[in-house]
Amino acid sequence: MNERQWWNGRWSRLVRRDVFVRNAAGGRWQVELRRGGPDGRLRVRSFDSERDAVGWVESAVLADDDPEAGWREVRDEAPRLPSVRGRKMGRSDSRRREKVARDLDQAG
């Protein structure tokens, strides 16, 4: 299932808004407008193509003149953490490793 999501950046159930674009059965696309988080009210609209669905979202929902709206697209990418490979082990690292080993010995 192809999916795109936008939300208004608000966590409170009273003001949170989410918009989903999903690939539905039969080549149709659905736009789901949700108020109040996962348990909130929702409305669904159907479209013939993804381009039509995303175009409607961009023009009717995201094109709000209010700069405080804070709409942003949610990406499905995992956050990238800095790599520790190639980093020299410092004294605190080796002490931590020794402490963890001692704690495991005492627990076992």
Buried (B, 14 or more C-beta within 10 A) or exposed (E): EEEBBBBBEEEEEEEBBBBBBBBEEEEEBBBBBBBBBEEBEEEEEEBEEBEEBBEBBEEEBBEEEEEEBEBEEEEEEEEEEEEEEEEEEEEEEEEEEEEEEEEEEEEE
